[in-house]
Amino acid sequence: MPNDLNIGTVRIGNLIDFDPDTPDRKVQLERTADSIRLTIPWDHCEDTYAAWFSAETLLSTKPAAETTGIPNRLMFADHNGSVMLLGCRVSQLNPIFFGAGLGIIIVEYAVFGFWGDLDLDNVESLRSEVSGLRMWAGLSSVDRDRASAVPATGPRTVTYTLKDGDPIDVGGPSGLRLVPSWHATDDYFSDETVLRNFAKVETSYLEPSAWTKHLESHYALRDLLTISSWIPETVLLDAVFKVDPSPSDDPTSRSGSWLRVIAAHAEEETAGSAPRMHLINYLDLRKEGLLRWLRLRTAFARAIDPFLVSALTLNPRISIELAQVCMGMEALAYLIVQRDDGATPKAAANMSIAARLERVGRPLADVIPFDVAEWAQSTADAYNAIKHANRTLSSDIDMLNRWRETVLVFRLWIAVELGVDRTALGHRIATDPMSEAYRLI
C-alpha cells in the first residue's frame, strides 16, 4: 500500500460557514503517527472559536446557551482545495495567558475535494485497499511485454501496459466488488518511475449508509485473508462516493464524486511483500463462497473474533495467546453443537472444554496433521492450568504448540465450512508453517 498518508502541516484559512466576521488566523492541520489533529488559536476568551472549548473548560463568560462544544464536522478551504473533517472531538487545551489560548481537536476522518453542505455521515459507496487481495484474487492491471531475446547490441525494450481490469462483482447486501487498479508515479529528482498494481474493495448500498456499515464487508475480507495465510492483513480506507444532491430527471442516476479519505487510525501494513501460503484460495470460493463467508463471519463472530485478535495483535505472553484462542474454540463448539447437533443452549454450555475441542476437531480428522483426541485433551489441560491458579502451568514450548495446533484446527474448520476441497487442503497443510511443531534448539 502507498505510504502517502502524511499530509504534513498546512496553513489554512477560516472555518467556512461558522463566523465570517472573524479575521483569518493560522489554523494548523497535521497528520501525526496515530492521529489527525487541528490546532486553533484565539486572542480572547470571548472569541467564537474559544466557545468550542469553553463547554469543556468553563473558560467563557458567555451564557451557557451561547457556548457550544466542538461540531462533529468542520469544513475548510484554501488555495490547495477543500477538506471536511469528520468525528471531531476536543483533545486538549493549552495554557491560557491574558485570554489568549490554543485548542487542539482530534479528527477521525479527513475528506478531500468537494464543496458544499453534504451529509458525509452516510455515503452510497466506500473504497479501501486490503493488503494481499490482488494476488489472492488473481487480479491485475499491469501487463508486461518484453522481447523474447535480449539483443547483443542496441536498445533493450520492455513495455508495460497499465489498464483498468474487469472487477469481480460479488454482490450481496453491500454490493461488494473487487476492483483491480493501478497507479503510476514519476519522480524526476530520484530518476524513478513507480508502477503500482493493486486491488480495491468497494461496497455500494442502495441507500446511503454509515461508514461502519460499509466497512463490515471490508474488514470481513481482510479477516478471511488473514485466517487463510495467518499473516496479518490490513485495511486502508481510500475514498467514499457521494451522489450529487442536485435534482436529476433520472431517478436511478448516481452521478457524483469519489472523495479521497484519510483515516486517523490507518492500519500499517505489517505483512509487506511476505509470500502468502493460503489454505483458502479465491478459486475455491468465487462469488458464492465469498458471500458464504460474509454470512459466516456474522453468525460466528463470537468464535472468530478471539482468533483474529490473536492473529492481528500477537501478545508476547503465550499463556494469554493460548487462553484467547481456546475461548474462541469454546464459543465455536457452543455454536456448532446447536446448529449441527440440535443441542439446547443449556446442553451446549455444559460441555467440558476437552469435549468441545474434540467436537470441533473430529470431523476434520482426515486433514488435521496430528491426533485429534490427544490435541483436545492436552490443550484442555493447558487451558485449565491457565484459568486455575492452583494448577501448574505447562511449559512455554508446550503452550506454544497447543496454540499452534488450535489455530490450525480453527483455520481448517473455516476452510471446510466454506467448501474447500479436502484433498486440496491435505496438500496445502503439508507445506503450511503451522503444521510443523515448535522445538527448543
Steps between C-alpha positions, in 0.01 A plus 500: 500500500623853433659691782327825409305560819723778626322821406762695690428834663297745295378851566135549416251781525176557686248240591232522238140577592577567864600861565576706188574809712793336679836603347714237331725311734766233469306180555732201486398158366752219533531125482694334783599136538160402642262791451379794296496813710384857456651784702295819538633815673292791631574843649240525777255280686202662329632386160247288308744211472582513870133418557561158349738420781321692773235231521782271612706750701245752637724788392242716328290761678227459238162362611484121479254520212764679291786257561534200276721195491692388195277432198518143374618621160701801385575620149792706371630630172815670383702522179567124522130410495236400751497250784225382733598366842265239648476366854653804669560505876702704749845366575654761726511869583841659539564755779320834457679834550304827513204334331691361203500127455563202275262206461568164339235290327545133413340397171383153396490551120615765254310510168649698211378657179143620527309817578159542654287387789502125432399241757806274508393306809323267257640420155391293202834327440833451675838375379801361680817307431542159665858377501561171323168517314628546147716189495238295686221588258723479190432860396738712297506836324854483363616298199869455431620426148869456429699371206549124495875543464726773634704646211878490528511863395250776468227623733312272735124531498245410765139614461263541794134555425284639782130445457182485705418130537158344541373504860359199682140578591436295813166663581308441820331768712817714497548476121855373558744539209872423460643762267846471336681832494833658412700811577807652333734748667787684331767645728726721293748564780560135589487371141226257595172401341291283731213287371258363759281203421237451771133433568231689684196383692179689426161486669182672375167505680174604333449760771774717655644307794735563791869448439509230768234304312703517179821402677354178639549331160847652455621369836331166439705458183817595688410244765456224242844565347657516846346167605598339171872585521533601869683811387337815644344690212384862519223731378587847376201728444530663157190694391126547541244567228237765549216542252447850367212643708369711211171381347517264205244398239625144532396351840763227464783745438802463727711782361736630762862495608751271664653699786843412636506408869770482765414317822656594832572141600624357172633148532864460411572212268715263704491218251681695229593284207529180705389198296156370588431126516122480507282218626207665323534628144263725312440226243374278784229753579426738216205731551271250670769397749578862587133561575500187720799644684324832564206313654729271703706794625184654646342182638820375669648834606526394867724211396696668222588828677739350760698329224521822299627689805768233539600533134500879481641590845730221613563518875853415617363282783404166346267418790280795403505400133401141582221612734367731234475242221357242740223743589432531129496121466256469791265743328542319168399165647209661688361633171575186296321253729188715498501547124611153391412269790176658616633552853320742729692808620515346849643171374751683282610714794555195723756331275853473637777683317655167390165386359456829317843482341445140399163589347657765278795286398334162446342577157839633386706197604584411139673836439639584845870398508490376862281283723176680579429331835852565627486863391160553663606360836847657518364841394218477755754419773722793403201739480361391838843551657496861375152561641558340842783638713527179704622307195849486356544680169623305201840594362514788253594270213209271580255790515644638176430170323150476646435853370638408157287186478184678617543777243557241228182309593305826490640595158417154365146522636451832317638350177275192513200711601553711188517193278872467430583157357645272770757347267628845410509591870711193573761612248501858630529393863817308415678829423320727747740638765255409778521130422855483640547475876706761685813361665762631737844536344 
